[in-house]
Amino acid sequence: MRLSAGVPLPTVAANTDTSKKYIQEHYFPYRAYESTEILMKSRPEYQMRLCSTSE
């Protein structure tokens, strides 16, 4: 999906001839996993787990 590649939402909406609201309602719930992953990477506990599994 182009949104994952960093393409702005208005650009995707214009190029697919759909509304921003439609895209947000149908595709943003799937991005929750990505957001959780990004947020977890900044947590010290997560970074400690990464270090301990790489040994």
C-alpha positions as a printed Julia matrix, in Angstrom:
55×3 Matrix{Float64}:
   0.0     0.0    0.0
   1.34    3.41  -0.91
   0.54    4.83   2.51
   3.07    2.4    3.99
   5.62    3.74   1.55
   5.09    7.26   2.9
   2.85    8.68   0.19
   0.58   11.35   1.76
  -3.06   10.4    2.19
  -4.41   13.25  -0.01
  -2.18   12.08  -2.86
  -3.38    8.48  -2.58
  -7.01    9.64  -2.43
  -6.65   11.85  -5.5
  -4.88    9.19  -7.53
  -7.4     6.48  -6.66
 -10.43    8.72  -7.13
 -11.72    8.08  -3.62
 -12.11   10.11  -0.46
  -9.69   10.43   2.42
 -12.52    9.4    4.73
 -13.06    6.13   2.83
  -9.37    5.27   2.98
  -9.21    6.07   6.7
 -12.29    3.97   7.47
 -11.18    0.96   5.45
  -7.4     0.85   5.64
  -6.23    2.62   8.79
  -7.33   -0.16  11.18
  -4.81   -2.43   9.45
  -2.06    0.05  10.22
  -2.61   -0.31  13.97
  -0.09   -3.16  14.04
   2.51   -0.96  12.35
   1.92    1.83  14.85
   2.22   -0.54  17.79
   5.46   -1.93  16.42
   6.94    1.57  15.97
   5.86    2.68  19.45
   7.2    -0.48  21.08
  10.64    0.04  19.56
  11.11    3.18  21.64
  10.37    1.39  24.92
  13.42    0.37  26.99
  11.95   -3.08  27.78
  11.61   -3.85  24.08
  15.18   -2.77  23.37
  16.44   -4.91  26.24
  14.61   -7.93  24.8
  16.2    -7.32  21.41
  19.66   -7.21  22.96
  19.14  -10.38  24.98
  17.82  -12.37  21.98
  20.75  -11.42  19.77
  23.32  -13.06  22.07
